[in-house]
Amino acid sequence: MEQKRCISSLTLEQLAAELKALGQPGFRAKQIFHWVHQKLVTEFSAMTDQPKTLLATLEEHFYIAAPQIERRQEAKDGTVKYLLRMADGNCIETVVMRYHYGNTVCVSTQVGCRMGCRFCASTQAGRVRNLEAGEICSEIYTAQKDIGERISHIVLMGIGEPLDNFDEVMRFLENITSPEGVNIGMRNISLSTCGLVPKIDQLAEKKLQLTLSVSLHAPNNEIRSGMMPVNDAYPVEQLMQAVRRYQDTTGRRVSFEYSMVRGVNDSDACAKQLANLIRGMGAHVNLIPINPVDGSLTQTDCYRGREYDEPRHVSIHPNNRFVYLINEKGNSMTYLSFDEKNGKLKALQVLPTLPDTYTGEGQASASLLSKNGEILIGSNRIHESIVLYRIDQNTGYMKELGYYPTLGLTPRFISFNRDYSLFYAANEDSDTIVEMRLCEETGRMEYTGRIIHTESPVCITFR
């Protein structure tokens, strides 16, 4: 049986092509577009000026995006937060904010997010799927009908990375700004990105009059990589070059989002670096007080490591009680516990990422937890191996399980696939990715015999 498609996601041009294929006259497309995007109906039967035979055909092949309000919370200042349930059962969040100049809606563009920003709650479960253009539109239509007032401004700053869902977001923008729909002006729309450089360049080519808002959050690579893994792929220097290209191409001013995290990115030195970074751009910086997130490392404490530590990556146990901190300047991972009573972090153990027989310098690069959180994997970008640890249930400390060679590759990036059935190691200086398999029961890593050939990999992600 043919799966129904979302008619709300079709642009006016695409809708005209679909109706033409059904033998319908050209004017029908504009009529139906009006019903969906201007009159905001959610049932084909409400389209009273359309032939019943056409409505029956549309009902057979299409559906209108119409999320259900699962939960609604309203603040004293009039802000309304919605938990919306989509047709497939997945939930997203949408927020309406009331200002003197009109009503702004903050929309989600994905169910979940795969960017992994340490301070963001919506990325903790990863990305489930992209939202279609019509589903993003339906967030606005649902909110507008609920409050009984026109939505005049949009910020794409909800769940998900908009530029990671580029094509659907572009279709959404075309529909939501269409004079045949709710006709929200492009200059009243802000799009936020964590810094996907190729997509910023692609967006610049479209020369849209929206406002690009860059989630910067740190003025240098050391801090930003610790907060936002995307910085490993697109460092601050590359990001800022892309932003300047965007400004030159579009003529639009860019804004920067900067979440203030106590003891991490809020020093006087950071402020001076930020000023130097954006000098001459005429940019706007939005300083954001960070909201508490369950299990957050910076919610109540700022952990101070040893004086020679340079923290880079953090892994958090599924139970939110244990933290594994990579010290890039040395060869180790720091194993910490989180005390929920006082909100403090306590170092329990320093775990080497190099075998005792190795006497040279090292550089710990990444840590990774198995699916059940019982096994910790560490890598060092100087040594051709990975190390496995398992927590001892009797003592509460980590016990080394062994080192496993990575076949001539010094791993900087390590990752499991989506179902944790396979493990991968890579380094941008190598043209290969090594595939392995972890047996959680025995705590052993096995080689699959497969080596993936690629060009200078800078990260490993799975759709």
FENDA-V305337 format. One line per field, one symbol per residue. psi: psi as a letter, one per 30 degrees, with the letter a starting at -180 (. if undefined). burial: + if it has 24 or more other C-alpha atoms within 12 Angstrom, else -. A space follows every 10 residues. Layout:
# FENDA-V305337
psi=???
burial=???
This chain:
# FENDA-V305337
psi=kkkkljfffk leeeeeeeee fggklefeee eeeeeefefh lgkeffifgk keeeeeeeee fllkkilkje kkkklfgfkk kkjkklegfl klkkkkkklf fakkkjllfl jakgfgkfgk effegakell kleeeeefee eeeeeefglk kflkkigbkl jeffheeeee eeeeefgkff bfhkkefgkk kkkfhjeeee eeeeffhlgl kkjkjdfkfl eeeeefejff feeileeeee eeeeeeeeef gkkklkkjkj jkgeggleee eeeeeeegkf fglkkjkkkk kkkkgkfgef ljkjalfgki kekkkkkfgg fkkjkkjefa glkkjlkkjf egglkkkekk jkgklffkfa lljkellkkl eggfkkkllk gfkillkklk kjfefglkkk flkkkhhgkj kekkllaegg fkkkklkffl glkkklkkje efgkkkkfgk kkkljikflj lk.
burial=-----+++++ ++--++-++- ---+---+++ ++++++++-+ ++-+--+--+ ---++--+-- -++++++++- ---------+ ++++++---- ++++++++-- --++++++++ ++++++++++ ++++-+++++ ++++++++++ ++++--+--+ ++++++++++ ++++++-+++ ++++++++-+ ++++++-+++ +++++++-++ +-++---+++ ++++++++++ ++++++++++ ++++++--++ -++++++--+ -+++++++++ +--+++---+ ---+--++-- +-+++----+ ----++++++ --+-+----+ +++++++--- ++++++++++ ++++++++-- ---+++--++ +++++----- -+++++++++ +-++++++++ ++++++++++ +-----++++ +++++++-++ ++++++---- -+++++++-+ -+++++++-+ --++++---- ------++++ +--
